[in-house]
């Protein structure tokens, strides 16, 4: 909150923009958070099409035009959407860029990091990973329309886990960061942005408590997913780390890893396997058939199939929590 207030005072000397800033976002959860902060003032644009793959999306010319006209681009960061990193340099170099994963106070974890669970896990587990430094300069000379290279190869196997919105503490922090940046660009509406962010932060706190209650029966349960996107979620709610078919979106599962996964599933007893949006469910279905594990409802950690809007973040998180809880409840 002190961060917001200091920027609001700093923005008082800035001239008001003639119009409300044109804001462009990358993913549905980011779009939802920005929409809440801008409520009553404006509506942000969302680049990712419904059902699109966040890691390898290819913008249409009309979307490139929207990006070129942006006053502010709010996105997770190049770790999540490398295609946007290149487009920002070629199309939106004159706009303000807010990459949330590099913003002050963001709680970070590393891909492949061994997560704590049970009583050892919780909100404070991330404290050592707060990243307050400015992000590296990822500028590139590629044109926004040059998408012929291998996007999948660029989704990193190691380094910072980009799925940071799955920790609600990050969503709560980002609401304040977004409000502060909008207030800097648009001082005339600063009070509205701040009030909206404060209300949205309270809603995230309430959502967090709701999800903690929903997920309480899942603690100590073993489950498997397609790829390692859930560390923030399992860490925050004290769940067992998820087994995974693949290490990342860019990594095809090898035979040795799948054999090991089958052994882990078979040894775990009651277990749920969760297909994911954007990924072929057949490997998980085969493992379920071989081991007797239960197949749960497909997970959509990026909200790619959710209707965009201010409620999309809460809906994404609720669907994820209820998918886990419902599968284990049915298995009992």
N, C-alpha and C positions, 0 to 999 in steps of 0.2 A: 504494500500500500504506500510506503514511503517513496518507493520508486515512481509510482504513478503521480503522487502529489508533487514531487520535485520537478518532474517533466511538465506538469501542468503549469507550474509557476514559470518555468523556462519558456513555455510556449506563449506566455502572455505578451511577449514583445514581438511575436511574429504576426505578420499581416494575415487576416483571414482570407481563405481561398474564395474565389468568386463563386465556386460551386462545391458541393460535397465531393470529397475525393472519390475517384473511380478506383475501386478496390477489386483485385483479382486474387483468387485463392486456388490452391492445387487440389486438395482432397476434401471429400465430404466432411470429415470431422473438423478440419480447419475452417471450412466454409460455415459450418454450424456455429462455431465459436465467434467468428467475425460477424455473422448475421445477428447474433445476440447483442454484441456490443454496438452494432450500428442500428439497432431497432429504433424506428421513428425518425431516422435521419436518412438512411440509404440502404441499398441492398448490394452485397458483393456478388461478383461473378465467380462461377465455378468452372475450371477448365476441364477436369476429368469427367468424361461422359459416364453416364450410368452404365455399370457393367464393364467399364474400362479397366485395364491393368495399370495400376499406379506407377509401376517401375518402368514400363516400356511403352507408355502412351505416346501416340503421335497426333499432334495438334492438326486440326484442319485450318485452312487459310483464314476462315472467319474467326477462329479462336486466336490465331496469331495476331489478327487485327485488334481484338479486344485487349490482348496483352500489351500491344504496342501503345495503346491509349491509356494504360493504367497509370494512376498517380502513386499507388501503393500495391505491391505484391506481397501477400502473406502466404508463406509455404512452410513445410516441415524443414526442408533443406536438401542439399544435393545428395546426401546419403540415401534419401528416399526417392527423389524424382530427378535423376541426372538429366533427363530430357529438358526439364525446365531450367536447369542451371545454364545450359547452353543458350536456350532461348532468351533468358534474361539478359545475357551479354549482347546478343545480336539485335533484340527487339525492344528491350525495356531498360536499357542502360541508364536512361535519364530519370527513371522512376525510383521511388524509395522501395527498398527490399527488406522484408522482415522474415528472416529464417528462424523459425521458432525453436528449433532444436539447439541453436547456438545462443539463444537469448538468456539474459541473466536469471539465475534461479532454477533453470531447467535441471531436472533430476535424470541422470543418464546411466545407462548400463552398457556393457560391451556384448557384441554378438558372441555366443558360445560361453558367456560367463556362467559359472555355476551359481544358480540362485539358491538363496535360503528359503526354507519353507517351514510350515507349522508355526510354533511359537517364536522361532528365530526371525521370521519375516515380518514385514510391516512397513509403514511409511518411512521410518527412520533408516531403513536399509540402504536407501539411495543417497543419504546425506553426503557420503564421501565422493559421490559422482557429480555433484553440482558443477556445472560448467559455465563460468562467467566470462570467458575470453571471447574476443571477437573472432568470427569464423575466418577461415583461410580464404584467400581470393581464388575462387574457382572459375574465373573468367576463361572463356575459350572463344576461338574465332569461328567455330562452326556456325553456319546459318541455321535458323530455326526450322527450315524445311528440309534439312539434310538429316534424314532418319534412316539411312541405308546401313549404318553401322550396327554392330551387335549390342543392343540395349541391355540384354539380359546379362552379358558379361560384366556390365558396369555396376550391377547391384552387388555390393560388397559381401564377401564371406566372413570378413573380420572387421574389427573397428567398432564404431558406435552403432548400437542397435537403433534404427531410426523410428521404430514403432512406439515412440514415447507418449503419444496421446492415450495409450492404454493404461497409463497410470493417471488417475484423476487428479492427483496433486499437480501434475504438469498442466492439465487442462485449466485448473483453477489459477495457476500462475500465469499462463498464457493469456487468459482473459484480461488481466491487468496490463500485461505487456502490449497487447493489441490496443487497449483503450489509450494507453500513454502515447503510442505512436500516432493514432488517429487524432488525439488531442493536439499533438505537435503540428500536424499537418492542417488541422481544421479547428483552431482555437474557439471559433464561434459556437461550436457544438461540443466543446470539451466537457461541460458539466453533464450532458446527456450520455456521452460515452462512458464517463466515470460511473454514473449512476447505474447504467445498464450492466457494466462489468461487475459492480458490487452485487447486484441482484443475481447475476448469472453465477458468480462465485458461490453465493449461498445455495443456489440450486445444485451446483456440483457437489457441495458438501452433503446435501440431503441425499443426492443420488448415490454417493459413496457409501453412506450409512445403509441405504437400502440394499445395495449390491453386496455389502459385507454380510448382511443377514441372509440373503439369498444363497450366498456361496459357502456359508458356514458348514453345511453338510458335505461339501466337496473336499474339505480339508483332509489330507491324508490319502486321498484317492488318486490312482494313477490313470492318466489319460494320454492319448496320442493325437497329434495334429499333422498337417502336411509339412509345415516348415516352422522354423524357430522365430515366431513373431510375437510370442505371448509372455516373454520374460518380465516385462513391466507389470503385466496384469497378475501373473502368478506371484511375483515378489510382493506386490502391494497387498494382495488379499491372503497371503500366507498359504498358497496352494503348492502342491507338489509341482516341480518343474515338468513341463510337458515333454513327452517323448515326441520325436519328429521323424517323418519320412525323409525329409531333405533338410540340409543345413540352412538354405536360403532359397529365394525364388530362382536364383541362377544356377543352383546345384541340383543335378539329377541324382536321385538316390542310387547308390551302388549296390551290387548284389550282396557284398559282405555286410554292409550296413543294414539292409533289409532283413538278412538272416538274423542279425543281432536283435533287431527290433521285434521280430517274431518271437524270439526267445524271451525278451523282456515282457512282451504282452502275455505270453503263455504263463510266465512265472508270476505275474501280478495278480492273478485271480480275476475278480470283478474289475473290468476296465471298459472304458468307452473310447471309441475312435471317432474322430471328427473330420469329415471332409471339409474342404474350404472353397469358397468362391474363387474362381480363376484357376483352379487346379483339378486335374483328373482324379476322381474318387476311386478308380479301380484298384489301385495298390492297397488302400485302406480296406476296401471291400473284400479283397482277396485275403488279407491278413485276418479280418474278422471271420471269414468263412473257415479258415484253417485253425483258428484258436478259440472260436466261440465268443469272441468279444462282441460287444454291442456297438452298432453304428448310431451315432448321435446326429442331431440336426446340423447341417452345414454351417460353418462359422464364416463370418465376413468381417475380419478385423479392420479392414479399411473402409467399411461402409459403402462398398462399390455398388451394392444392389439396393441401398436405402434411398428413399426419396429425399433429395437435398432440401435443406431448410434449417432453421434454428434448432429444431428438435432432433436432428439427425445424430448428434453426439450421444445424447442420452439414450436414444433408441439403439444405436450401435452397441453401447455398453450393456444395456439391459438384455438385448438378444444374446450377446455372448455369455452373460452370466446365467440366463435361463436355459440356454442350450446345454451348458455343463450340468447345472443342477437337475434338469429334467431327465437327462440320460441316466444319471446315477440313481435317481429316485425310481425310475422304471426298472432298473436292474436289480433292485432289492426285493 
